[in-house]
Amino acid sequence: MLSNVQAGDLCIAYGRSVTTSVAVPTGFTALKTFYSEENGPMWCAYRMIIAGDASANFNQQAGAVNYVTILAAFRPDVPIGGLVIQSTQHVEPTSGDPGDITVTPTGTPGVVFACYQSSAAVDPRGFSPAKDAEQTAVGANNIYMAWKVYNSSPSAVTISMDDEGTLNSLFGGYIAVV
């Protein structure tokens, strides 16, 4: 799924599967795990890559059914001394508009990220101020991750999506680099 990571990279993963239990990829730390009867387990996790992981391949959970994973890697200009989870917000799956989430980072450089999901295509995907980039799982249009990297002076980010059917869910947060 993701190869050629280097020591000091920050990886953020978001996924779901149609199984009965929540399991994040090996070596990742869960930011949020939750279960939906209609969509199975969903999760968001992170990991700082260490020397032994360099050039490793990180793959989805073995044996999972209909497993969907988005994995994004961030390579800073300076070595990461550590990571601090400053803020996370979550809206449980709903069949209505999940409402907005505001992620409020403080002081240090880091990444604001947003995870979007629904039973149908997620469009639009709100992120203000504007996101740097976004990614979807291969072959999927109903699960996305977007992000904005702050090298200094991070500001609050509002994340939103419309009512796209059922299982509308938002998760967002800020991982600070120290």
VOMI-12172 format. One record per residue (C-alpha): residue number from 1; residue in one letter; x, y, z negated. Coordinates in Angstrom, 3 decimals. Layout:
BEGIN
NUM;a;X;Y;Z
...
This chain:
BEGIN
1;m;0.000;0.000;0.000
2;l;2.675;2.537;-0.989
3;s;6.341;1.913;-0.453
4;n;9.597;3.767;-0.746
5;v;8.760;5.481;-4.009
6;q;11.736;6.833;-5.908
7;a;12.585;7.125;-9.575
8;g;10.977;10.289;-10.912
9;d;7.955;10.237;-8.574
10;l;4.508;10.676;-10.104
11;c;1.858;8.303;-8.730
12;i;-1.884;8.771;-9.229
13;a;-4.253;5.949;-8.294
14;y;-8.051;5.858;-7.987
15;g;-10.067;2.788;-7.134
16;r;-13.001;0.457;-7.534
17;s;-13.885;-3.163;-6.913
18;v;-16.898;-5.397;-6.988
19;t;-15.844;-7.609;-9.893
20;t;-16.936;-7.803;-13.499
21;s;-14.016;-6.154;-15.277
22;v;-11.961;-2.988;-14.951
23;a;-8.253;-3.516;-14.240
24;v;-5.809;-0.813;-13.203
25;p;-2.675;-1.741;-11.230
26;t;0.135;-3.255;-13.289
27;g;2.330;-0.643;-14.929
28;f;-0.158;2.201;-14.544
29;t;-1.767;3.997;-17.497
30;a;-5.519;4.459;-17.297
31;l;-6.856;8.003;-17.435
32;k;-10.452;6.807;-17.189
33;t;-12.162;3.476;-16.646
34;f;-15.894;2.985;-16.311
35;y;-18.345;0.415;-15.031
36;s;-21.410;0.808;-12.847
37;e;-23.880;-2.069;-12.417
38;e;-24.329;-1.109;-8.773
39;n;-20.694;-0.501;-7.858
40;g;-18.599;-2.460;-10.346
41;p;-15.536;-1.153;-12.151
42;m;-13.942;2.164;-11.244
43;w;-10.750;3.694;-12.597
44;c;-8.168;6.447;-12.324
45;a;-4.589;5.882;-13.514
46;y;-1.088;7.314;-13.285
47;r;2.507;6.184;-13.480
48;m;5.911;7.842;-13.479
49;i;8.191;5.744;-11.285
50;i;11.375;4.569;-13.007
51;a;14.666;3.339;-11.524
52;g;13.583;-0.322;-11.452
53;d;10.521;0.628;-9.387
54;a;12.446;2.438;-6.647
55;s;11.356;1.293;-3.168
56;a;8.790;-1.063;-4.701
57;n;5.476;-1.793;-3.040
58;f;2.434;-1.113;-5.206
59;n;-0.548;-3.107;-4.120
60;q;-4.174;-3.387;-5.092
61;q;-5.264;-5.833;-7.745
62;a;-4.832;-9.419;-6.578
63;g;-8.051;-11.389;-6.275
64;a;-10.379;-8.385;-6.401
65;v;-13.412;-8.383;-4.133
66;n;-14.081;-5.356;-1.905
67;y;-11.271;-3.533;-3.628
68;v;-10.690;0.088;-2.613
69;t;-7.620;1.995;-3.794
70;i;-6.184;5.423;-3.125
71;l;-2.608;5.886;-4.264
72;a;-0.830;9.236;-3.948
73;a;2.836;9.868;-4.778
74;f;4.299;13.237;-5.714
75;r;8.038;13.912;-5.596
76;p;9.165;16.954;-7.601
77;d;12.168;19.122;-6.775
78;v;13.590;18.533;-10.263
79;p;13.667;15.362;-12.361
80;i;10.567;14.668;-14.462
81;g;11.384;14.487;-18.150
82;g;7.876;13.340;-19.005
83;l;4.202;13.731;-18.235
84;v;1.450;15.309;-20.304
85;i;-2.237;14.761;-19.590
86;q;-3.617;18.226;-20.256
87;s;-7.179;17.945;-19.065
88;t;-9.593;15.349;-17.738
89;q;-13.283;15.708;-16.885
90;h;-15.666;12.996;-15.736
91;v;-19.260;12.690;-14.541
92;e;-20.717;9.170;-14.797
93;p;-22.295;7.816;-11.593
94;t;-25.692;9.366;-10.969
95;s;-28.311;9.327;-8.218
96;g;-28.458;13.144;-8.350
97;d;-26.040;16.029;-7.954
98;p;-23.223;15.325;-10.444
99;g;-22.666;19.053;-11.062
100;d;-19.344;20.872;-11.097
101;i;-16.227;20.037;-13.078
102;t;-13.695;22.685;-14.094
103;v;-10.153;21.504;-14.777
104;t;-8.164;24.078;-16.740
105;p;-4.385;23.540;-16.689
106;t;-2.011;25.488;-18.900
107;g;1.489;26.815;-18.458
108;t;3.648;24.073;-17.029
109;p;4.026;22.774;-13.449
110;g;1.895;19.806;-12.465
111;v;-0.881;18.362;-10.316
112;v;-4.624;19.045;-10.468
113;f;-6.445;16.112;-8.899
114;a;-10.056;15.278;-8.062
115;c;-11.660;11.903;-7.367
116;y;-14.968;11.748;-5.495
117;q;-17.229;8.762;-4.921
118;s;-20.737;7.951;-3.703
119;s;-22.731;5.207;-2.044
120;a;-22.630;7.264;1.184
121;a;-20.173;9.613;2.876
122;v;-18.916;12.325;0.504
123;d;-19.187;15.579;2.424
124;p;-18.600;18.301;1.384
125;r;-15.899;17.810;-1.263
126;g;-15.520;21.058;-3.181
127;f;-12.120;22.097;-4.591
128;s;-11.546;25.758;-5.483
129;p;-9.011;27.299;-5.226
130;a;-8.271;25.305;-2.069
131;k;-6.695;21.852;-2.327
132;d;-3.273;21.147;-0.829
133;a;-4.392;17.831;0.662
134;e;-6.754;14.889;0.274
135;q;-6.784;11.208;1.049
136;t;-9.407;8.510;1.499
137;a;-9.075;4.768;1.325
138;v;-8.519;3.077;4.688
139;g;-11.865;2.471;6.359
140;a;-13.881;4.280;3.673
141;n;-15.663;7.628;3.755
142;n;-17.260;7.384;0.325
143;i;-14.205;7.547;-1.950
144;y;-11.631;10.377;-1.876
145;m;-8.821;11.904;-3.897
146;a;-7.760;15.548;-3.459
147;w;-5.011;17.516;-5.189
148;k;-3.233;20.804;-5.659
149;v;0.358;21.021;-6.862
150;y;1.258;23.942;-9.110
151;n;4.951;24.763;-9.372
152;s;4.151;27.674;-11.683
153;s;1.164;29.613;-12.995
154;p;-1.556;26.975;-12.649
155;s;-5.133;28.195;-12.537
156;a;-8.516;26.627;-13.276
157;v;-9.892;24.474;-10.443
158;t;-13.594;23.838;-9.822
159;i;-14.430;20.454;-8.309
160;s;-17.832;19.661;-6.809
161;m;-19.816;17.455;-4.468
162;d;-23.418;17.236;-3.304
163;d;-26.014;14.566;-4.008
164;e;-24.946;11.965;-1.445
165;g;-27.333;9.166;-2.492
166;t;-26.530;6.948;-5.451
167;l;-23.326;6.426;-7.420
168;n;-22.309;10.080;-7.089
169;s;-19.328;10.448;-9.389
170;l;-16.580;13.005;-10.017
171;f;-13.381;12.709;-12.004
172;g;-10.667;15.324;-12.252
173;g;-7.677;16.227;-14.333
174;y;-4.311;17.896;-14.687
175;i;-1.052;16.042;-15.201
176;a;1.688;18.408;-16.358
177;v;5.338;17.749;-15.661
178;v;7.716;18.438;-18.536
